[in-house]
Amino acid sequence: MIIVPIKENESIDKALKKFKKKFERTGVVRELRRRQTFEKPSVTRRQQVIHARYIDLMKRSNTL
């Protein structure tokens, strides 16, 4: 359960923005979308390897 403390005289828009940010951080929507379709473990590992290569390439290009 997400609890958003609201200060006195704080607008509803600001409180809603805080709620949305906390909800985004929990990763509920991301997990829901991931579970909607089945993905083979080999495909998941392949995507992780490709992402790791990309991150490594970006780190190397920034240090040059």
Secondary structure in CASP SS format (residue, H / E / C, confidence):
PFRMAT SS
TARGET T0000
AUTHOR 0000-0000-0000
METHOD secondary structure of the structure
MODEL  1
M C 1.00
I C 1.00
I C 1.00
V C 1.00
P C 1.00
I C 1.00
K C 1.00
E C 1.00
N C 1.00
E C 1.00
S C 1.00
I H 1.00
D H 1.00
K H 1.00
A H 1.00
L H 1.00
K H 1.00
K H 1.00
F H 1.00
K H 1.00
K H 1.00
K H 1.00
F H 1.00
E H 1.00
R H 1.00
T H 1.00
G C 1.00
V H 1.00
V H 1.00
R H 1.00
E H 1.00
L H 1.00
R H 1.00
R H 1.00
R H 1.00
Q H 1.00
T C 1.00
F C 1.00
E C 1.00
K C 1.00
P H 1.00
S H 1.00
V H 1.00
T H 1.00
R H 1.00
R H 1.00
Q H 1.00
Q H 1.00
V H 1.00
I H 1.00
H H 1.00
A H 1.00
R H 1.00
Y H 1.00
I H 1.00
D H 1.00
L H 1.00
M H 1.00
K H 1.00
R H 1.00
S H 1.00
N H 1.00
T H 1.00
L C 1.00
END
